[in-house]
Amino acid sequence: MKNSENPWQGMEPARRRRVNKVNDKIECYWVTDYNGKFGFLIESKDFFDAKTKQIKLKGITVFNENTDDSSSLLLYLNKKEDWDMFLPLCKHLSSASSISAVQIRLGRWGKFLQHERNKAMTREMQMGLFTELTCLKEILEPKIGIKQAINAWVGPDSDKQDFLLDDFILEIKSYRTSKTPVAHISSAGQLYSEKEPIYLILNALMDSEKGESVSDLIDEIELIISEDEINRELIEVLNSKLDNYGYIPDFDNETSLIKFKIDNSSVYHVTNDFPKIIPNNLPLQITSLQYGIDLSKCSDYLVNIEDIFENE
């Protein structure tokens, strides 16, 4: 990052300056301490829970306090030269819609900062997570609620398929709009089930500054969770699944998360005669395989996503 992007540059010791106001529930400030250390302050009339005191951020000192009618969270960067790491964290916290969302993000950043800074999600990982989160938020949550949707998301837990529901299974795939619509299948059992019908959703993705990133979708899902007090326990479940998937928060311009738009989405019913490999038909000597399916040649299996829910 360029020094001109440093919001603490030019601030005298023991000063604070308000970040552009985002919502009415939290107030955020760029701050410096008496020694000129860079800091970030969040104040709210809501309260942080006790777990906030246990959050450890590598290279950052954390203070939080609840009084009778307000709460505060204060972060101080230990080394000024690490401001380019600190700034994305502060920006992410400042865009949170509630104290609950702030705590979720703090916990995720704590895990991220324990790893190497140059680690990043590949484009393929981002595309896969983007389409699975889109399915969770746009398709499943409106139909079955956020709790059941998150519990049904078993892909990050190394299950064969991405979503296991009571009456059917969803497998989610993506490809670049400019490429042939090929679904890359990673195992013999990914499109096979002895009990429930399987539907394959294929999304064509294109890069777009007007689109959304994985981080944007996670923020929106967090907001849905935080709006329902009953579902607060889902925060830990969601974080665990994101960790298992390998999600890494947006760090800087070099490793920033890509913004995607879904250019086209198709749903296929994986019937008995759908072009797929069946595990029971494989020789015992074959223990793993990967293959691709050209879905431009599979129009006979197209279905409407709404019909899936109506028929189950």
N, C-alpha and C positions, 0 to 999 in steps of 0.2 A: 504494500500500500504506500501511497505518497504521503509525505509529511503534511501536505495541505489538507489531508483527510483527517488528521488528528484533532479531535474536538477539544483536547486539553491544551493544545499548543497556545502559548501566550497567557494561560491562566496563572495568576499569582497564587501562592500558598493560601490554604484555608479559605477557598472560594467555592461557590457552586453556581451553576447556570442550568436553567431548565431545558430539558429536551422538549422538542415540539410535542404539544399535548396530543395524546392518542385517544384516551377515553377518560371518563369521569371517576373510575375506580382506583386508578393509581397515578401518582405523580413521579416523574423520573428526572434526575439531575446529573449532569457531569460535575464532579467535585474534585478538589485537591485537598490534601491534609496539610498540617503545619510544616511538613518537610517537603511539600510539593509533589507527593505521590499522587498518581492518577487514581481516581475512584469513580464509583457509580452508586447513586442513592435512589432507592425506591421507597416512597411513603404511601400509605393507604389507610383507610378507615376499617378495612377488613384485617384479618389476622393470619399470620403465618402459623402453621402447625409446628409441633415440637421437632419433627424430622428435619426441618430446615437447618437447625443448629448442627446436625450431623453431616451435612453435605460438605464434602471436601473438593476444592477446586485447585488444581495444581498451579502454583505460582500466584495464587490470589488469596487474600485474607478476607474472611467472611464474618460480618457481624449482623445479627438481627435482634430486634427488641419489640415486644408487645407491651403497650401501656393499656390503661383502662379504655381508651377510646380510639387508639390508632396503632399502627405498626410501622416498622422501618426495616429495610434491608440495605446494608452498606457493604460494598465490595471495594477492596483496595488492591491494586496491582503491585506485586513485590518489586518488579524491575521495570522501569520506564520503557526500556527498549523492546519490551514485549507488548506494547500497546496495540500492535496490529493483530495480535491474537485476542486481546481483551475487547477490542471494539466490536467485532461481530457478536460476541456474547452479550454485550450491553445493548446493542441494537435489537437482538432477538428478545431480550427480556423486556425492553421498552415497548415492543409491539404486542405484548401479552394483554389479554382482555380482562384478566382477573389474577388475584393472588394465587389461586390454584394453578393457573397456567404458568405463572412465574416459577412455582415450585417444581412443576413437571420439567420445565426447560432447564432449570438449575441442575436437577438430577441427571438429565441426559448430557449436559455439558460436562459435568463432573466425570462421567465415564469416558467421554471423548478426550478430555484433556489428559487422561492417564496414558493415552496412546501417543504414537509418534505424530507430530504435527503435519508431516507430509503425506500421511495416509489419506486416500480419497476413494470415493465410490466410483466405479467404472460406469460408463454410459449404459452398458447392458444391465448392470445392477439397478441403476436409477430407473430405466425403462420398466423393468420388471416390478419394482416396488411401486412406481407411479401407477401402473395399471391395476395392481392389486388393491392399493388404497382407494383408487377411483371406484372400483367395484364395491368396496366396503362402504364408502360414503354415498355414492350416487345410486347404487342399485339395491344393496342389502339393507342399509340403515332405514330408508323410508318404508321398506316392506316389513322388516322384522325387529327394528329397534337397534340401537347402538350396542347394547350389551350382547345380544345374540349374534350380531354381525361380527363383533370382535372375537367372541368365543369360537365362531365358525371359521375364523381365519387361521388355518393350521399350516399353511405353507412355510412360514418362518420356523416352525417346529419340526422341520424335516419330514413332514408327512408326504405321501405320494402326490396328493392334489392340494390345491390352494384353499378351497373352501368346502367344508363338509357340513351340509345342512341336514335337517331331519329327513327330507324326502328326495334330495338330489345332491349332486356334487358339481362344483364349478372349477374349471381349470382356466387360468387366465394367461394369455400370451400376447406379445406385442411385436411389431416390426416397424421399420422406418417406412414412411409413406412412399418414398422414392424407390423402394425395393419390392420384390415379388412377395405376396402375402404368404410367407412360409412360417408355420408354427414349429418351433424347435422343441422336440420332446426329449426329456433328459433321462427317462428310464422306461423299461418295458411295462411297468405298472401304472404309469401316469395317466393313461387313458383307459384303464381297466378297473371294473368293479363287479363283484359277483352279485351285489344286492341292489344298489341304487343307480338310477340313470345318471350319465355324465354329460355335461354341456361344456363346450369349449368356446370361450369368448376371445376373439382376436381383435386387437386394437391397432390401428395404424396411427403412429405418432409422428409429429413434426415439431421441430424446434421453433419456438415462438416467444418473443419478448412479451407478448400479450397473454401467454399461457400461464401455467402454474408449475412450480417445482414440487418435489417430494416434501420439502419443508413446509410449503404452503398448505398442502393437503393435511399434513400432520397437525398443523396449527388449527385448521378447520375442524378436524376430528376432536382435538382437545377441547375446543370450544363447545362442541356438542356434549361431550362428557361433563364438562364443568357446569353446564346449565342444569344438570340433573343431579341433585344431591345423592340420590339412591345409587347412582352409577359411579361414585367417586373411586370405588375399589378397582374399577377398570383401568385407572391410570397406571397402576403397576403392571397389569396384564399387557396393556398396549406397549409400555416401555420395554418389557421383556421380549415381546415379539419383534419390536424394532431392533433391539440389540442382537437377537438371534439372526435377523436378516442381514445384519452388517451395516445398518444405517449410521451415517456419520453426518453431523450437522454441517451446514454451510460454513466454511472457514474464511476464505478470502477469494479474491478474483481469480487466482490460479486454480483453485479447487472448487469453485462455486457450483452449486447444483443447477442443472439445466432446467429451463422452463419448457414444458411440452404442451401441445394441444392435441386432442384426439381428433384426427381427420376423418376417421371412419371406424365403425365398430360393427362386428358381425358375430352372430351366435350360431353354433353348430351343435346338433344333437349327435352325440357319439353313439350311434346304434351298433348293432352286432356286425353290420356289413360296412361300417365306416372304415376308411383306410387306416389301420393301426396295427401294432404288434401286440399279440396276446401272450402274456407270460407263460401260460400253460403249453404253448406251442413251441417254445424255445428249447433247444438242446440243453441239457444240464450243464454242459461245459461253458455255456455263455452266462457270465455272471453280471454283466452290465453292458449297456448300449445306449446310443443316442441316435435320433433320426429326425428328419424334417418332413413335414406334410405340406404340399402345395395346395392351399385352400382355395385358390382360384379355380380349382378343378373339383370342388366339393359343394357346389351350389345346391345339390339335391338334399343336403342335410341342413340347410339354413332354417332357423326358427326365429320367432319373435320372443324377446326376453320377457315380455309381459305374459305371454302364453305359458311360460314355464311356471310362473307363480299361480296362475289361474287353474292350471291342470293338476297341480299337486295338492 
